[in-house]
Amino acid sequence: MSTSSSRYSAKIVKVGNSRGFRVESAFFRSHPEFSNDVTATVVGPGAVLISAKPVGRRSKKDEPNDPVVGAFLSFLEREMAVRPELIAPLDKKLIDEIGNLVKGVERP
């Protein structure tokens, strides 16, 4: 698996009576987890998140599967592996600062 964010070219192509994405082969060589089914989630105007469906692993029905949160957590995992020196402990001062930022905000 690649450890940094990468961009790959893709084109919209006709596939039978449907349309699909044709992605350069380097993407599939670098990310073999995309060799089976995928899910496309529109995350904003002009932006889509393509997620590989896990093979041989099912998520619990009561466990939400948010692809945006999953992508963010994957990003954090990569960054932590590449730049471990940037990881800092959560101390009382930072907790207090966060508390001040959210003071008065009501939970739904």
Buried (B, 14 or more C-beta within 10 A) or exposed (E): EEEEEEEEEEEEEEEEEEEEEEBEEEBEEEBEEBEEEEEEBEEEEEEEBBBBEEEEEEEEEEEEEEBEEEBEEEEEEBBEEEEEEEEEEEEEEEEEEEEEEEEEEEEE
